[in-house]
Amino acid sequence: MIKLYIVLPCYNEEAILEQTTALLTAKLESLQKSEKITDTSRIVYVDDGSKDSTWSLIQKIYAENPWVMGIKLNRNRGHQNALLCGLMTIREDADAVISMDADLQDDIDAIDAMLEKYENGADVVYGVRSARKSDSFFKRFTAEEYYRILNRLGAKVIFNHADFRLMSCRALEALSEFKEVNVFLRGLVPMVGYQSDIVLYERKARTAGESKYPLRKMLHLAWEGITSLSIRPIRLVALAGCLSLVVALGLIIYSIIRLILGQTVAGWTSLMVSIWLVGGLQLLAIGIIGEYIGKIYLETKQRPRYKVEDILKK
């Protein structure tokens, strides 16, 4: 039997936590009765510095439910760091760990298929969305294009996969060797290696509470993923600079020919367009390079990615 831990980062999830606990408890009890997991398996909530009563509710559930554990961060560190904290804190206690969101939009019935893939030798099993019916056209289009862009830029990620995945203890041990401060688990986990597989599932609509990933945070996560995993944007900047130089040389030759033919005309519009175009490219290039320099700056500081304030462990 497998000793399974399920890690769920939480940020202001008081509205849905009890419902999530009830559904996951029923799932673990069912798996335990069918002798797929041990009775020492656990549900691990990681409170990412919530401003509501999430931690108090976790403490209450912990006291009442033998399946539940809790980890409290000393302040809000962001979803990726909270998830990483949960994985690293319990990696030596479990045979396999499943990460998922606390809102349970990920299908808990896919856990059975993940365990089956694990038993067949997979160290990493990715939960991959089979469809995006619950998303708006805008979110579906931008999300799918984001995955394609990431792969084109050289950052190998699993298409339509977020953070719903199973990892074995040795895969987690390998992940612990990645020391980046700028954490993007969707890109780091495929770098771990080992045998992997996928399980298709259909993501559900949130039943309570509000989404913790509005457009602003989604864009931030997208940019974080691109700049954390690939240097190709800098190479594209260099390519744009080369193309601009070619165009500039062409304009110089054209201007000399026009001067020789006596056909020069002072052109305010063309001058301004050229200035704004080159100026815009320069600012864009400086911004992209600055983003990478900023990441190097943070990495060299080697600041802790998270700090645990309290652990409720059984």
N, C-alpha and C positions, 0 to 999 in steps of 0.2 A: 504493500500500500504506500501511497505517496503522502508525505507531509507537505501540505500545500498552504501557502500564505497568499492572501489577496490584499494588495496595497492600494489604498484610495486616498489621494491628496484631497484635502477639504479646505475651502475658503468660503466662509459665510454660507454654510450648507444646513443650517438649523431646520429649514423648511422640509428637507427631504431625507434627513439622516435616519430617522426612525423607520421610514418605509424602506430605505436601502438596506438597513440592518435586518429587517424582517425577511426580505427577499433573499439576501445572501445567506442568512442563517438557515433558511429552508433548503437552499441549494447545498450547503455544506452537510447538513444532516442527511439529505438524500444521497449524496456521494459517499458519506461515511457508512450508511446502511448498506449500500451496494458494494462496500469494501474497496472503493477506489482511493479513498484518502483516509488518513488516520484521524483519531479524535483529538489529536494535538494540533491539527490544522487551525489557522487563525485568520480573522479579518482584522486588518491593521489600518486604522484611520490616522492620517498625518495632518494635523491642524496647522495650516500655513498662516499663522498669525491672524486668525479670523477676528473680526470686530463685533460679531454677534455672540450668541451663546453656544456656538458650535462646540467649544472645548468642554463646557459644563455638561452639555448633552452627551459627549463622548464619555466623560467620567461616569455619568449616570448609567449609560448603556453598558460600560465596562463592568460596573458593579453588579449588573443584573444578568449579563449574557456571558457565558463561559467561552464563547468563540471569539470575543472581541478584545483587541488590544488598542492602545492609543499612543501616539507620539506627538508632542507639542513643540513646535519651533518657537524660538524666543521672539521672532518677529516675522513679518511677511517676507518671504524670499522668492516667491514666484513658483508657478506650477512645476516647472522642470526641476528646480532645486528641491522642492518639497517631495516630489516623487523619487528623486535620486536619494534623498535622505532616508525614506522608507525602505528602499531597496537595499541600501548599504547597511542600514541598522539591523536588518533581519536576515541578511544573506547567508549567514552561517547556521541559522536555525532551521531552514527549510530545505526540502529536496527541490522544490520548484516554487516560483513566485509569479503570480499574475497581477499585472497593474491595470487599473481601469479607473474611470472617473466616478466620483461619488454620486453623480446624478443618475447613474445607471441607464444612460442612453445606450451604452454598450450592452449587448445581449448576453445575459448571464448563462443562457442555455448553450452558448458557444464554448463555455468552460469545459463541458464534457468532451467535445471534439479536440480541444487543446490538450487535455490530459491524454487522450488517445494518441495524438501525434507525439507527445512527449514519451509515452511508453514505447512508441515505435522508433525512438532514437533521436528525435529532434530536441536540440538544446534551446532553440528559440522558436516560438510559434507566434506569428503575427496575426492579429485580428484585422481583416481587410474588409472594408465595406463593399458589399455586392452592388449597392445602389445608393443614391442620395435623394430618395423620394421625399424625405422630410425637410430638405433644404430648399431655399428659394433658388430661382434660376441664377441670380447674381452670385450667391454663396457657392453654389455647385460649380459654376463656370470658373470662378476665381480660384477655388480650392483645387480643382483638377488641373488648371493651368499652372498653379504654383508647383505641384508635384512634377509636372513636365519640365518646367523651367529649372527646378533644382537639379534634375537629372541631366539636363543639357549643360548645366554649369559644372558638372563633374561631381556633384554631391549625390551619392547613390542612396536613395531612400525608397521605401516600399510604397508603391502607388496606392492611394486611398487608405493608408494606415496612419493612425494617430499614436496613442499610447496604450492601446489595449493589446497586451502581449503576454505570453508566458516565457519565462527564462529559467533555465536550470541553475543550480547553485554554482556550477563551474563557469557558466556564461556570466553570471553576476560577479564572480571572482575576477574574470577577465575585464569586465566593465569597470571594476574598482581601480584598475591600473590606468584608466584615462583620467588625467588630472586637470582637464580644462576648467577654467572658471566660467567661461561662456558655454553653458550646457544646452545641448539640443539633442535629446535622447533619440529622436527619430532618425537622426543621422549617425549617432555614435553606436547604437546597438548593431546595425549591419556591419560595422567595422570589427566587431568582436569576433566574427567568424563562427566556426562550428556549424553543424548541420541545422538547417532551418526549414520551416514549412509555413503554410498559411491556412487560416480558417476563414471562410467567408461568412459574413453575418450582415443583418440589416439593422442599422442604427435607428433607435426609437426616438420619439419626441420627448423632451423633458416634461415630467408630470408636475413638478413643483419647483419653486425658486426661480432665479434668473440665471441666464448664461453668464459665466465668468470670463467669456472671451468675446467681447464686442469687437467691432471692426478695428478699432485702434489697437487692441492687444493682438488681434490676428495679424495685422500688418507688421507689428513689432516682432512677433514670433517668426513670421515669414522672412523678414530682413535678418533676424538673428540666425536663422537656419542657413541662409545663403552665405553670410559673411563668416560663419563659424566653420563651414565645411568646405568652402571652395575659394581659391584665389583667382578664379577665372574672371570675375569682374574687373580686377586690376589689369589683367591681360587685355580685356576688351577696351579698357581706357587707353592702354598703350596702342592698340590697333586704331582706335578713333583718332589718337594723336598722329599716327602715321598717315591716315587718310586725309586729315586736315592739312598736313604738310604737303601731300601730293596736290590737293586742291589749290593750296596757296601758291605752289610752284607753277601750276597751270595758269593761275590768274596773273602771275608775274610775267610769264611768257606772252600771254594774251595782251597784257598792258603794253609791253615793249613793242609788239607787232603793231598795235594800234597807234603808238607814238610815232613809229617809223612811217606809217602810212598817213600820219597827220589827221587821224580821226579820233583823237582823244576828246572826251567830253566829261566835264566834272559831274560826277554822279553822287549826290548826297545819299540817296536811298541805298545804293549798292555798298557804300562805305559803312553806313550804319548797320546794315544787315550783317556785313562781315564782322564788324566789331562785336555785335551782340552774339553772333554765332560762336565765334572763337572764345569770347568771354564766358559764355554759358558752358561750353565744353570744359574750359579750364576750371570753373567753379565746381562742376560735376566731378571732374577728375580729382580735385583736391578733397572734395567731400568723401568720395569712395575710399581714397587712400587714407584719409583721416580716420575713417571708421576702422580700418584695419590697424592703424597705429594705436587707436584707442583700445582695441582688444589686446594688442601686445602689451600695452601699459597695464591693463588689468591683470593679465596673466603673469607678468613679472612681479607684481605685488604679492601674488599667491595668497590672497585673502581667503578665509574659509567660505565655502559655498553655502553653509547652513550651520546653525547652532541649535542643539536640542535642549529645551528647557525642562521637559518632563517626559517620562516614559511610563505607560501603564502596561505591565507585562505579566503574563501568566506562565 
